Amino acid sequence: MLNSTWEWTRLFGFLAYFYFTISIIFGLLRKTSYVKSHKNLVYQLHQSAGWMGLFTVLIHILVLMFDSYMPYSIVEVLIPFAAAHKPLASGIGTIAFYCFLIVLMTSDLWIKTMNRSIWKNIHFLVLPAWLLSLFHGINLGSDTENFLVLLFYVVTAGSTLILSVLRMIDQNNKKKSVASKSNHSI
């Protein structure tokens, strides 16, 4: 089934996107009132999926460099828009990778040394990074016309969008509740 490096590249690209999506979904759920118990489990799933996403995207990049049909050079994978093949979509994937890398490094390695508000602003880079990775997959993927692949993108994008909206509603309700309590205590 997976006979060529191009198939392996696609597989690890899909896996990276999937793991980053799972990480975002659990990250969005973690801070909502919808998950009252098992918050530690939700956090562990969020964190583990993020690292699995990084691991699989690194393999995706490495396999690209060894592809026999259309190999990418180290410059093409590390410098945005330097790729000979579809430079816009490739470059956007590179930018997404760097954004995910920054979020993971600041969240898991440097969080104790950072100002909380700076960390939070950096952490929200994950949403544009995820959108960029979705764009990258749709525009560069050789099997985007495949119904199952399209369904995969629609379900992951729809789930992430719905959970983002629910998270914003939940956060807004929490702010209203705090404001209401402070107005009643005066």
Disulfide bonds with the S-S distance in Angstrom:
none
